[in-house]
Amino acid sequence: MKRRLVIGDIHGGLRALLQVFDRAAVTTDDILIFLGDYVDGWSESPQVIDYLIELSARQQCIILKGNHDEWCEVWLRTGDADSSWLFHGGQSTVNGYSTVASYLRRQHLHFFEQMQLYYIDENNRLFVHAGFTSMHGPQHELYPSNVAWDRTLWETARSMRDMPRESLLYPKRLKLFDEIFIGHTPTLYYDVDVPMRGGNVWNIDTGAAFKGRLTVMNIASKEYWQSDPLPALYPGEAGRNRD
């Protein structure tokens, strides 16, 4: 049986991605679901995109778009760099692209443009970078980019702890799906460096942009694998730790 593996926020950490794929013994038979934020942080953002393009050509990958990917896409298309983006890791991406040929930039832009905002599998499991606010699901967001930015879904889920789904207090938003897998909000914010669960929501962003690790999880078994902390893989670099 094919494994379905979900991958947390990478933030330019190609070494971490390769390391954790080795530890998870990823093969071309695995279905890979990436939760977004491939750029901004460590020094290999363009190389991460190159790798994902090559990987998508040889096996089944679902590539979701994160808020940092939205920022980078706008910059690649227009040349306009949002000052907030530059502060929150974008400068490392701009630096990384300084030696990338124009035809490869166009290829990367096309890749960003083709990314999905969310994915719902045949078992009614939702995969999305951040969350959603609509009571009818991400398909009905008034502003589609909310799915790359929303934190209210995770804030709601983590406050529930082990509330039973049958409870009248269980949020109706979460009942739309059997399980929800997200990134966007680092578990390091809660002094945790492993995946966190709140209700039926799993947070897979274990802080690879900062001092944490990159995580890959088997969505069926919940077994997971992690890279070394990113600062150990990129000595001399700061990542997004200045934030």
Beta strands, then each sheet from edge to edge (+ up, - down):
strand 1: 4-7
strand 2: 31-34
strand 3: 61-63
strand 4: 118-120
strand 5: 125-128
strand 6: 179-182
strand 7: 196-198
strand 8: 201-203
strand 9: 215-218
strand 10: 224-226
sheet 1: 3+ 2+ 1+ 9- 10+
sheet 2: 4+ 5- 6- 8- 7+
end
